[in-house]
Amino acid sequence: MEIAVLTANSQLGRALVPELERIPGWRVRPLLRRDLDITDVTPIARLFESPPAVLINTAFWATEDPEPALRVNALGPRLLAERCAAAGTLLVQVSTDYVFDGEADRPYRETDPTAPRSVYGISKLAGEHLVRAAAPDHLIVRVSGLYGPGGSRAKGGTNFVSDMIGMARAGKAIRVVTDQLHSPTYAPDAATTIRQLISAGVRGTVHVSNTGACSKYDFAARSFELAGLAPDLHAITLADLPPLPPRPRYTVLAHDALHAAGLPSPRPWQDALADYVRWLGENGET
Ligand SMILES: NC(=O)c1ccc[n+]([C@@H]2O[C@H](COP(=O)([O-])OP(=O)(O)OC[C@H]3O[C@@H](n4cnc5c(N)ncnc54)[C@H](OP(=O)(O)O)[C@@H]3O)[C@@H](O)[C@H]2O)c1
């Protein structure tokens, strides 16, 4: 079975490629943006001259500028979905907790109403809807607070944890919000669960995050503790930040769809974070 991973150098793609390559009988086709721009029909048509059985789309554009956001995060997945539907390819579209408004007081289920507030969230939700409409054979995986080796290319090769540890090592004062709660997702753990979902033939929309929830402040504080750092850390609230772009206050994800498929939740966020901080120390990424 051939699985195309777009892009193989994204934070999640870097974890997916080795995770999928370990499975006997699975062949991974790693793709970069320079091989396939998802907003351009020509390279997409070229990919489907020899269609993969599965195409995982991690590509996205993190912006509050509506035009590129909608082009990359909505039009791109639609173009992929149309081709996947015609070729009988399963499209795995990676999405985000930012499709929710953040006003809930319990973890969001896959079936809960969406109401994104940011341009980025609106564009990712549009991508979800367009994939559902164009490709009946789809798997939409929503992750939250993604971090892992290599960092996010959209964030210049960093993520929240590597940023925090980098700032602490540089002796900077650090201000982090106490009233924004989420379920952080370690990319290698998400890759394992995506591999399990594909193996199990799951379809539809599935939340994938590490188990548990924390505020951004708690996440930063635990990162410093694990790294043996004691920075000048200050607790602030969302009200201390500029109002734009809107940040959902609460985006903890429930794992109903995973459990309905008989799959386990990824491990607790504290265990995943410990692995990543160890990895950062060994690889000098901060
Ligand atoms: N990072 C987070 O905190 C977070 C949180 C929740 C959900 N997510 C979702 O998780 C997924 C993966 O995030 P990530 O952090 O792993 O990504 P990432 O490391 O920031 O990488 C994004 C990738 O998208 C590629 N790309 C951008 N525009 C493209 C286009 N027009 N055609 C083809 N490729 C294009 C980039 O290529 P170049 O680098 O070559 O430009 C890059 O390889 C995304 O769908 C995102 O919405 C992420």
Ligand as a Chemical Component Dictionary entry (heavy atoms), coordinates in Angstrom:
data_LIG
# 
_chem_comp.id                   LIG 
_chem_comp.type                 NON-POLYMER 
_chem_comp.pdbx_formal_charge   0 
_chem_comp.three_letter_code    LIG 
# 
loop_
_chem_comp_atom.comp_id 
_chem_comp_atom.atom_id 
_chem_comp_atom.alt_atom_id 
_chem_comp_atom.type_symbol 
_chem_comp_atom.charge 
_chem_comp_atom.model_Cartn_x 
_chem_comp_atom.model_Cartn_y 
_chem_comp_atom.model_Cartn_z 
_chem_comp_atom.pdbx_ordinal 
LIG N1  N1  N 0  1.370  23.711 14.464 1  
LIG C1  C1  C 0  0.320  23.777 15.296 2  
LIG O1  O1  O 0  0.397  24.296 16.402 3  
LIG C2  C2  C 0  -0.995 23.151 14.899 4  
LIG C3  C3  C 0  -2.058 23.146 15.812 5  
LIG C4  C4  C 0  -3.272 22.556 15.440 6  
LIG C5  C5  C 0  -3.400 22.001 14.168 7  
LIG N2  N2  N 1  -2.338 22.037 13.304 8  
LIG C6  C6  C 0  -2.515 21.439 11.976 9  
LIG O2  O2  O 0  -1.548 20.423 11.843 10 
LIG C7  C7  C 0  -1.103 20.340 10.488 11 
LIG C8  C8  C 0  0.409  20.224 10.467 12 
LIG O3  O3  O 0  1.012  21.300 11.142 13 
LIG P1  P1  P 0  2.614  21.358 11.251 14 
LIG O4  O4  O 0  2.943  22.248 12.397 15 
LIG O5  O5  O -1 3.139  19.966 11.203 16 
LIG O6  O6  O 0  3.005  22.083 9.864  17 
LIG P2  P2  P 0  4.352  22.902 9.539  18 
LIG O7  O7  O 0  5.532  22.256 10.153 19 
LIG O8  O8  O 0  4.153  24.355 9.846  20 
LIG O9  O9  O 0  4.449  22.717 7.958  21 
LIG C9  C9  C 0  3.500  23.240 7.078  22 
LIG C10 C10 C 0  3.847  22.685 5.730  23 
LIG O10 O10 O 0  2.890  23.135 4.756  24 
LIG C11 C11 C 0  3.615  23.395 3.561  25 
LIG N3  N3  N 0  2.851  24.241 2.678  26 
LIG C12 C12 C 0  2.441  25.518 2.870  27 
LIG N4  N4  N 0  1.764  25.946 1.787  28 
LIG C13 C13 C 0  1.732  24.916 0.904  29 
LIG C14 C14 C 0  1.187  24.731 -0.390 30 
LIG N5  N5  N 0  0.536  25.713 -1.034 31 
LIG N6  N6  N 0  1.342  23.534 -0.998 32 
LIG C15 C15 C 0  2.009  22.529 -0.394 33 
LIG N7  N7  N 0  2.563  22.648 0.839  34 
LIG C16 C16 C 0  2.423  23.840 1.470  35 
LIG C17 C17 C 0  4.903  24.019 4.056  36 
LIG O11 O11 O 0  5.901  23.975 3.044  37 
LIG P3  P3  P 0  7.164  25.015 3.112  38 
LIG O12 O12 O 0  7.696  24.943 4.497  39 
LIG O13 O13 O 0  8.090  24.504 2.073  40 
LIG O14 O14 O 0  6.573  26.353 2.835  41 
LIG C18 C18 C 0  5.233  23.109 5.238  42 
LIG O15 O15 O 0  5.931  21.961 4.801  43 
LIG C19 C19 C 0  -1.721 21.547 9.765  44 
LIG O16 O16 O 0  -2.804 21.094 9.001  45 
LIG C20 C20 C 0  -2.229 22.442 10.861 46 
LIG O17 O17 O 0  -3.404 23.145 10.490 47 
LIG C21 C21 C 0  -1.149 22.566 13.647 48 
# 
loop_
_chem_comp_bond.comp_id 
_chem_comp_bond.atom_id_1 
_chem_comp_bond.atom_id_2 
_chem_comp_bond.value_order 
_chem_comp_bond.pdbx_ordinal 
LIG N1  C1  SING 1  
LIG C1  O1  DOUB 2  
LIG C1  C2  SING 3  
LIG C2  C3  SING 4  
LIG C2  C21 DOUB 5  
LIG C3  C4  DOUB 6  
LIG C4  C5  SING 7  
LIG C5  N2  DOUB 8  
LIG N2  C6  SING 9  
LIG N2  C21 SING 10 
LIG C6  O2  SING 11 
LIG C6  C20 SING 12 
LIG O2  C7  SING 13 
LIG C7  C8  SING 14 
LIG C7  C19 SING 15 
LIG C8  O3  SING 16 
LIG O3  P1  SING 17 
LIG P1  O4  DOUB 18 
LIG P1  O5  SING 19 
LIG P1  O6  SING 20 
LIG O6  P2  SING 21 
LIG P2  O7  DOUB 22 
LIG P2  O8  SING 23 
LIG P2  O9  SING 24 
LIG O9  C9  SING 25 
LIG C9  C10 SING 26 
LIG C10 O10 SING 27 
LIG C10 C18 SING 28 
LIG O10 C11 SING 29 
LIG C11 N3  SING 30 
LIG C11 C17 SING 31 
LIG N3  C12 SING 32 
LIG N3  C16 SING 33 
LIG C12 N4  DOUB 34 
LIG N4  C13 SING 35 
LIG C13 C14 SING 36 
LIG C13 C16 DOUB 37 
LIG C14 N5  SING 38 
LIG C14 N6  DOUB 39 
LIG N6  C15 SING 40 
LIG C15 N7  DOUB 41 
LIG N7  C16 SING 42 
LIG C17 O11 SING 43 
LIG C17 C18 SING 44 
LIG O11 P3  SING 45 
LIG P3  O12 DOUB 46 
LIG P3  O13 SING 47 
LIG P3  O14 SING 48 
LIG C18 O15 SING 49 
LIG C19 O16 SING 50 
LIG C19 C20 SING 51 
LIG C20 O17 SING 52 
# 
